[in-house]
Amino acid sequence: MAKNLVIVESPSKSRTIEKYLGKDYRVVSSKGHIRDLATTGKYGLGVDIENDFKPNYVTIPGKSKVISDLKKEVKSHEKIFLATDPDREGEAISWHLKDELGIKEDDYERVLFHEITHDKVIEAFKSPRKIDYDLVHSQEARRILDRIIGFRLSKLMRSKTGGKSAGRVQSVALKLVVDREREIEAFVPVEYWTITAIFKEFEAKLFQYDHKDIEVHTEQEADDILSKLSNSFTVDSIETKLKNKKAKAPFITSTLQQDAVNKLNFTSKKTMSIAQKLYEGIDLANETVGLITYMRTDSIRLSDDFIKAGYAFINEKYGKEYVGYVKTTKKKENVQDAHEAIRPTSINRTPESIKEYLSADEYKLYSMIYYRALASLMADAKVNATTVVLDNNNYQFKATGQILVFDGYLKVYKDYESSEDKILPDMAKDSTFISESIEKEQHFTQPPARYTEAKLIKEMEELGIGRPSTYATIIDTIKEREYVILEDKKFKPTDLGIETTDKLQEFFSSIINVEYTAKMEKELDEIADEKENELEVLRNFYDKFDPLLKKAFSEMEKKGPEETGESCPECGSPLVIRSGKYGEFVACSNYPTCKYIKKEAKETKDICKCPKCGGTIIERTTKKGTIFYGCSNYPKCKVATWDLPTGELCPACKSLLVNKNGTVKCSSCEYEK
């Protein structure tokens, strides 16, 4: 039997790593988190607020067998290596494992894998450490804050409004969307006109009069200018500059999500799911290997080894003139520099060389990551940029052109970044050009655009709210809660989203705002750096939050349920639309005296047998058209899920197995088939 036990989070990662370590190591998986805060105690928080915010951790449903098996493994091995993900959440999971499995201080080491390759895994075991409790405390404080705000604000929203949830960062993200919508509604368009001279080979736009900037606001002004122009233009000045076009730095979590939205049409949630697979390991011809470094990072740093290998690769494949330099940016205040940027684990593993082993989406994302990292080490592209000013009766028109004289990093990155030549004819100062026509065109100033998913992620990052690893979940939540809808791939707040935001701002504007949320994010970072005390941060927040919450429960006006226009067949009272855990339903307004619930009209095909009561799981549709799957014996049996049941039961907890994004998982616990 192996002497050493390695515990990781993911089953796929455990298989990859065990192949690297050999017979002296057994690698097993915790299948993610094993414990979470209880939902008991005051307000169901699982946190004893009066006793210094002491958390009460309980086993996650369905994880009892996993823990039991892990305890047996721990007892039968001499040394335990906790190798959960290399971030704060991973650090907290390692602590939970150590505590729950009863691992003694002298019997364990903590190892971190920033990439899942043979050499890096072996190297990680040469420099183990103990659990970093500052990181654990930072993550624990974040979890407690999110639990307090999420549970108590969500209860308030459900009891007073049609809202389903609220959260520390979620509600601020929603406020950004609502605020932008109000800017759009309040926007007053301003008319303006452009005047363009059309030549055979180029166009030039009016921009100055007597070498001072000019604006044309009305058609009358445009016609007055046109009346003073001839078709003859004289070259007033020519300026040509050789400009360097620099490659962007390699990806971090937020920029990866933004580019995947814009260039691959992936949601941030899909992007992170695919990136996780690329990090944990892909089966290639003769090996299983992680293709990218850890994908939760906000640092653009690259390792010296990768830079050296990258330069050698560029020199050999493209020539020494294409070898560039390491891109740097001004370090942001809350950047965690423990990880590298997101990059390929080997520059020699080109996307084309492993395409046959990847799905279409994996190939697209890996290619973008690979070429972004490669381009960041390449020389600047060089462009000859020319600006020509033409004069017509003291009105100045501008024409611009550019010619790519050296492609540099665009040699590999042109598919992701356009750089088209715009060629101007040969010109000399004081030469004359005759226009084919001079045209006026009416325009109106445009309101600010609604947020796309990429723009919302960028805004959250720039404002310092949330962490990059949470953006996908935040965006997914405000969509699932029907606080926003997508129109032309842009977020538009629903009436429910606006109502929820307005109610929160009425009572919690001092907490649910960008500045306070960013300040709290900074404090959580400072706990990890031993600059702040976990208890003090929690206490300061709660002393401010609790009075606001009590006032809101007391004074916030409760919204009544919407009437359908029908009468209850049992008591004659109006039927109303109510919200439940799995969507809206129609019931009697005289509840609890009358408990009539209208049968859902849209019951479709049978899916599988209900594991709880023996009834049938059927497809249902909420009033807003969202499909879910529930027991035909509802409301007596409340088994339901948003994801398609497979007809099988979870071997761990006997709940429904569902197909979620192509993966068969348990609807209740962390089991994954």
N, C-alpha and C positions, 0 to 999 in steps of 0.2 A: 504494500500500500504506500501511496505517496506520503511524504512527510509534511508537505506544505499544502495549505488550502488557500485558494485565492477566491474572494467573493467579489463579483462584479454585478452590475444592474441588469444587463441585457443577456438573454440566452444566446443570441447570435454572437455577441462579443465574447462570451465565455468559450464558445466552440473555437473561435479564431485564436484566442490567446492560449488555450490549452495546447494547440498544435505547436506553438512557438516554444513553450516552456519545457516540454518533455515529461518523462515518467515521474520525476520527483515532485511534480505539482498537479493538484487536482483543482480545476476551475469550475465554480458553480455560480448560479445567478440568483439574486434576490427578487428578480422580476419587478424591479422598480422599488418604490417605497414599501416598507413593511408596517410603518406606524404613521398615525396622524393624530391631530387633536381630537379628543372625544367631542360628542355633541350633547353632553350632559352638563350639569351644574348650572349656575346662574346664567340665564339667557341662552343656555345651550351652547356656550362658547368653548367649553373644554379648557377654560382658563380661569384660575382663581384670582380675580382682580384684586380682592382685598388682601391676598397673601402674596404680594409682590409679583403678581401676574404669573403665578406658577402654572405651567402647562400640565394638562392631564393627557398623556398619550395612550392610545389604545391601538390594538392590532387592526389593521385594515381588513374589512370583511373579505373572506376568501384567502387570507394570507396565513391562517393558522398552520396549515400543512406545510407551507413553504418554510415557516419559522421552525416547525418541528424537525423537518428534514435538515435544515441548516444547523440546528443545535447538535444533531447526531454527527454531522460532518465535523463540526468544531471539536467535539470530544474525541474524535478519532484521528486528529492531526496535531502535530507538535507546534507548528507555527501558522498563524493566520495573517493573510495579507488582505487588507480592505482596499479594493481597487475600483471604487465607484467613480463617477465622472469628476473631472478636475475643475469643479466650480463650487460655489457655496452650497448649492443644493446637494451636490455629490458629497461634500464634506459632512453635511447634516445626516445624510443617509448612512454614511460610514459610522457616525456616532450612534445613530439608532441601532444599527447592527451590533456594534460593540456592546451597547447597553442591554439590548433585548436578548442577545445570545449569551450574555454572561462572560464575555471575553476579558481575561485579565490584562492588566496594563503591560506586563512583561511578555505576553504571548502574542502580541499583534504588531504589525507595521502598516503604515498607510503608503500606498504607491499610487502614482498618478501617470496616466497614459494620455499624452497630448496628441498622439497618433498611434494607430494600431498597426504597426509594422514590426517585423521580427526584431530588428536591431533596437528600435526605440522601446519595445516592451522589455527586452533583456536589460537595456540600459536603465530603465525605471527601477528595476529591482536592486540596482547597485547604489541607489540613493533614496532609500525609504525614509519616512519620518513618522512622527506621531500625529494624531488628529489635531488640527488647528482649531482650538475652541473659540477663538475670536471670529473665525468664519462661521462656525456653528451658531454662535450667539447672534451674529448678524442675520443669518437665515431664519433663526428662531424668532427674532424680533419682527422680521418681515411677515412671517407666517401668522404671528399673533395679531399684528396690526391689521392684516388683511382679513383675518377671521372676525375680529371685533367690528371693523367697519362693514365688512360684507354681510355678516349675519344680522347685525342690528339695523343697518340702513335698509337692507333688503326686506326685513320684516316690516319696517316703517312703510316702505314703498308698496308692499303687497296689501297692507291694511288700509292705506289712505289713498292710493292711486291704482292705476292699472298696471304699474310697473312691476317687473318680476325680480329685479335685483339691482343692487348698486355696489360700487366698489371704490377702493382708494384710487386706483389709476383708471379703471374702466369708466367711471363717471366723469373724470376730467377729459378723457379721450372723446366721450360722447359730447361733452360741452364744447370741445373744439369744433365738432361737426355742426352742432346747433348754432354756435356763434357765427360760423361761416355762412350758414343759411340765412341768418338774420342780416348779415352784411349784404348778401345778394339781394334780399327783399328790399333793403333800404337804399340800394344803389340807384342813383339817378344818372342815366346815360348822357354824355355830352357829345354833341355833334362836332365832327372835324372833317377836313377834306385833305386829300393828298393830290399832288400834281406830279405827273411822271412823264418824262420825255422818252419816247420810244425811238431807238436807233436800230439800224439793221442788225448789229451784232451785240447790242447791250441796251440796258435801260439806266436812267439816272433820275433820282428823286429830288425835288425841291426841298432844301433844308435851311437856306439862309437868304436874307435880303441885305445887301450892303455889308456882307460878312458878319451879320448878326442873325441868330436863330429866329425863325419865323414860324408862326402857327396860323393855320387857315381854319376858321370856325364855321363859316357859312358858304353857301353856294355863290352868293353875291361877291364875297371876297375872292373866291376862286376865279370867277368870271372876270373880275377886275384885273387880276394878275395875268390871266390868259390873254387879255386884250393888249397887254404891254409886251408880250413875248413874240419873237419871230421864230422861224425854224432853224436859225443859225446859232450855233453854240461855239464858244471859244474856250479852249483848254486853259484854265486859270492856274492850276497847279497839279503836279503829279508826285505822289509819294509812294515809294516802294520800300518795304521793310522785309527782311528775312526774320520770320517769327518762329520760335520754337513751340511746338505743341507737345505738352507733357502727358505721359501716361498717368492714369489714376493709380493710387495706392492699391495693394491687394485688398480683397474683401474682408469686411468685418460682418457681424451678424446683420446689422441693420441695412448696410449697403447691398449685401447679398439678397436680402428680402426685397429691397426696392428694385434692383435690376431684374430679379426673377419675375416680379410683377410686370415690369415695363417691357422686358425683352423676350420673356418666355411665356408670359400670360399665366404664370403660376400664382396661386394664393400664397401668402406667407406661411400658412399652416402646411400646405403641400410642400413648399420649399424646405421647411425644417424637417419634415418627415423623410424626404428623399436624402437630405444632407446627413441625417442620422444614420441611414443605411450605408452611405458612402464612407462615413467615419468608422462605423463598427466593423465593416469587412465585407468584401465581395469575393465570391469564388471565381478565381481566374483559372488559367490552364493547369498550373502546377502548384498553386498556392491560394490561400485565403488571406486577403490583405485589406487593411483600411486604406482607402484611396485619398482621403483628405484629412487634414488636422481637425482638431475639435472645433465644432461649428458655432459654439456660443462664446463669442469673444468681441471685445471692442478695441482691440489693439491691432495696429497695422505692422507690428514688428515681424520680421522674418529672421529665422535662425542663420547664423554664420555659415553652417554647413549647406543650407539650401541656397543661400546667395552664391556661394562658391560653385556649387553644382550648376546653378542657373546660368552663371556667367560662362562656364565651360560649354554648356549645351548651346547657348546662343552663338558663341564664337565658332563652334564646330559646324552648326547647322546653317547659320546666316552670315557669318563673317564678323571680324573684330569691330567693324564700324557700327554694328548693331548692339554691341555691348554697352549697357547704360549705367545706371546708378540706382541706389536704393531711394525710394520715394519716402519723404517724411512730411508730416503735417504737425501743426501746433497741437501739443497734447492737451486734450480736454481735461477739466478738473476731476471728473468722476470716472475716467477710464481705468479699467483694471488691466494691468500689463502683465499678468501672470501667464497669459497664453500668447501664442503667435497669432498672426492673421490666419484667415482660412486659405489654405493653399494645398496643392497636391503633395502627397507624401514623397513622391519621386518625380522630378522633372522629366525623367526619361520615360515615364509611363504616360505617353501621349494618349489623348482621347481616342484617336484612330486605332492605336495598337490594341485597345481593350474593348472596342465598340461591341464586339460580338458577345461579350459577357454582361453587358448592361442593358436595361430596358431603355426604351426611347427617351423617357423623362430623365432617367439617371444619366444617360449620355449627354443630354442637353445641359443639365446642371453641372456635371463634372467638367464638360468642355468650357463652360463659362468661367468656372473657378480656375481651371488650369490656365487658360489663356489670359485671364486677368493677372494672375500671379506672374506668369512669364513676361507679359507686357510691362509689368511694373519694374522689371530689371533691364528693360531694353532702352536704347537711346531715344531721345526725343525725335519726333517727326519734324521736318522743316518745311515751312510754307513761305513762298514769296507772296506777300499781301500787298496789293496795290490799291490806293485810293486816288481817284481822279475827281477834281472839282472843275465843272464847266460853268461858264458865265453866259447869261443871256439878259442883256439890259439891266445889269446889276443884280439879277436874281441868280443865286448859286445853286447848282444841282450836283449831287454826289453820285458817283458810280464806284462800285468796289469789285475787286476780283482777287482770286488767289490761285496759285499753282503749287501743287505738292512737288517739292524738289528732292525730298528724301523721306521715304515712308517710315523709317524708324520702327517704333513699336506697332504702328498700323500694319506692318507686315503680317502680324499674327492676330491683331485685334480689330481689323476692318469690318468684320461681320457684326461687331457690337457697337461700333462708333463710326459714323459716316464722316467722310472728308472728301467732298467732291470738288473737282477743279471748276472754277468759274473764270473763264479766260476773257480778258479785255483785248481789243485790237491794239496794234502799235500806236502810240500817241506821243506827241511832242508839245511842249508848252507853246501856247499861242496858235496852235493849229486849229482848224475849224472842222466841225462836224455838223451835218445837216440831219435834223430829225425827220422821221417819217410821220410822226404825229406827237401831239402833247395832250395828255388826257387827265381829266379831273375825276376823282372818285370820292363818294361820300362814305364816311365811317362813323361809328359811334363807339365811345369808350365802353369797355366790357367790364362787368362786375368780376370780383375775384372768383376763381373757379372753385367748384366743390372739390373736396379731397378725393383723390384716388387712394387706393390702399398704400401705394408706394409713397405718396405725398404725406399721408397721415403718419406713416412710420417715420419719415424724415422729420416731420414737425415734432413728434414726440421725442425723438432723439435730440434734436436741437434744443428743445425746451428742458431736457433733463428729467422727463417724467417716465417712470417705469424703467425696466432694464431691457436691452435688446432681446434677450431670451424670452421675454413675456409678451412682446408685441403681437405675435401670431395669436396667442390665447385671448388677449384683450380684444382684438379685432373680431375674432370668431365669436366672442361672447356678445358684443353689441349687435352683431348680425343675428345670432340665434335668439336673442331676447326681443327681436323685432323692433329695436330702437332705431335702426337704420335700414334702408333698402339700397340696392345698387341700381342706378340709372346711368346708362352709358359708361359703366365701370367706375362710377363716382358715387360717393356716399351722400344720400339724402336722408335727413332725419324724418322719422315717422311722427305722427301726432303724439304717439306714446312716448317717443324719445324726447320730444320737445317738452311735453308735460312733466316727465320725470326730471329733466334738467331744470325746468323752472321751479319745481317744488324743492329740489335740492338747493338751488341758489337762494330761494326765499329764506331757508333756515340754516344752510351750511356753507354760505359763500366764503366764510373765513377759512374753511378747510378744503372744500372741493374747488380748488383753483390751481392754476399752474404753479404759482410761486410757492405755495405751501407744500404741494406734492413734490416739487423739485427739492425743496429744503429737506423734506423727510427722506428723500432718496439719498441725499448727501449724508445725512445723519446715519443712515443704515450702512453706508460705505465706511463712515468713520468708526462705527462699532468694530468692523472687520480690521481696522487699522489701530485699534486701541485708543482712539481719540475721543470716543464717546462711550458712555455706559448704557448698556441695554435697558436696564431698569429705569434709568432716568429718562431715556427717550420715550419709553412706553408710558411712564407716569405723566410726563409733560403733555403728551398727546391726549391721554384719557381725561385729564383735568380740563382740557379745552373742549373735548368732544362730548362728554357725558351731559353737561348742562344744555348744550345745543339739542341733543337728542331728546331729552326730557321735554324741552320746550316744544319741539316738533310734534311729539306724540300728543301733547296737550292741545296745541293750537292749530296744527295743520288740518285743513278742511278735508273731510273724507269724500271721495268721489263715489257716487252711487252707481250700481251696475246698470248697463245699457238695456233698455227694454226692447223686446223683439217685435212688439205689436200683437203678440198672441196671448191667449189666456190659458192658465193652467187647467187641464181637463179634470183635475181632481178637486180643486178648491176655488177656481175662478180667478185667482190672483194673476197679475201680469207675469209672463215669462221673461226672464232676463238672461243676459250672457254673463257667465261667470268664468273665472280663470282657475284652472287646476294645474297640477304638476305637469300634465301632458297636453296642455293646450286649453282652448276654450270649450265650454259646453253650455247647453241651454237648460235652465232649471227654474223652479218656482221661486218668486221673490218673497214668498211667505215662509222660507226656510228659517228656523228648523221646525216650525209647526207643520209645514208640508214639505216632504222630502222628495217630491216628484222631480225626476230628471228625464228630459226628452231623449229618446233613443236616437243615436246618431244615424242619419239617413244614409251616409256614404260608408257602408260596410262592404268591403270587397272580398277578394279571395281569402280562403283559409290559408294560414301560413304554417302553423304547427300546433301541437298540443301544448296547453298551458302547464308548466311544471308545478304550479302551486295548487290549482283546484281541479285540473283535469279538463277544463274547458278548452276553447279554441282561441289561439292567437290569430287575430285578423288585422287586415290593413284598415286604418281609419284616417280621416282627414279632419283637421281642425277647421274652425270657421274661416280662418285666413288661408286655407288651402295647403297647410303644411301636413305632410304624411307622417303618421307614426303607427306603431304596432301595439295593440293592446288586447287584453282578454275579453272575450265576448260576454263574460259574466260581470263586467263592470256595471255598477259601482261596488258590488260585493267583493269582487277580486280586482285589485288595482295593479296587477302586473302589466307593465308597459315599457316600451323602449322606442327611441327615435331611429335606431338602426335596424336593418333587416335581419330578423332571426333566421338561424340556419336550420332550426328544427332539432338541434342537439342541446344537451345540458352541459354546463361547466363541470368538469370532473372535480374541481376544487370546492365549489360552493353550491352546485346544483341550480344555478340561475341560468337564464337564457344565454346561449352563445350567439353572437351577432357578427355580421360581416360589415366591418367598418373600414372603408377605403381599401378594400381588397384584402384586409387582414381579419382573420377569425379571432375574435376576442370575447371575453366575458362581459356581459352588460353590467355586472356588479363589482367584480373583483379585478385584479390585475392579470388574470390568466390570459395567455396568448397561445393559440394553437400552433 
